[in-house]
C-alpha cells in the first residue's frame, strides 16, 4: 500500500511539473469580451460574432477540439484566466512584456496600429502630444491604447472607460474631444451610422514596448501544450486559406501585419 501511495504521489508531482501535459484538450474554453467590434461583439440576440470569434472557431476546428466561449469584462480577463474560468483568451489582447509576467502568449494572429478619432468639426490638427495638449482624450481602461496615451500623450487629459461603447457615446455627445483605439475598431465605427459624428485624425506609430508584438492568445503559463497547439493551428489556417477567408469577411487588407 505504501508503494501505491508513493507511486500516486510521484504521478501527482510529475503532473504538477509537466503542467498541461497531463490534460486531454478535447474541449477548450475561450474567454472573450463581446464589446469590441469588429473583433468581438454580442448581437441583440446574445450571440458572439466578429473576427476574434471566427478565428477562434477556425483554430478549434483545426485542432479538432470543442470550442466553448465565455464572456468576461475586459478588466478581469487575465485574473479570470488564471483562476481557471477559461483556458485561453481570444479578445484582441496585445502581447506585451507586462502581461507576459502573468500569462503566456501564442504567436500573434493579427497586428494593427493605434489611431485617434475626433469630431468632424474638430480643430485638432494632428496626433502629436503638442497637438493634443489640453484635449480630453477617451480610451478604454487597461488597454495598450490607454497605456500609450499615458506614456506618449501626457499633455492630453486622459479619461478612461470600461468599454469602447462609453467613449463613443461621450465623443458623440461632445463630452470629450478625441478618442484613441485600434485603427480598425475606429474605422469600423466611423463607417457606421453611430460614428457619423466623427472622423479619423490619423494613425500613431506603435511603440513595441507599449503596444507589443500584435494580438495573441493568452494562455496560463503551465499550459505549454495548449500554446503549441494554438501556434500550429495559427500557422495552418494562414497556409490553408482559412485565415484569408475570415480576414476578407471583415477587412479590405491583411490585418496579420508584417
Secondary structure, 3 states (H helix, E strand, C coil): CHHHHHHHHHHHHHHHHHHHHHCCCCEEEEEECCEECCCEEECCCCCEECHHHHHHHHHHHHHCCEEEEEECCHHHHHHHHHCCCCCEEEEEEECCHHHHCCCEEEEEEECCCEEEEEECCCCCCCCCCCCCCCCEEEEECCCHHHHHHHHHCCCCEEEEECCHHHHHHHHHCCCCCEEEEEHHHHHHHHCCHHHCCEEEEEECCCCHHHHCCCEEEEECCCCHHHHHHHHHHHHHHHHHCHHHHHHHHHCCCCCCCC
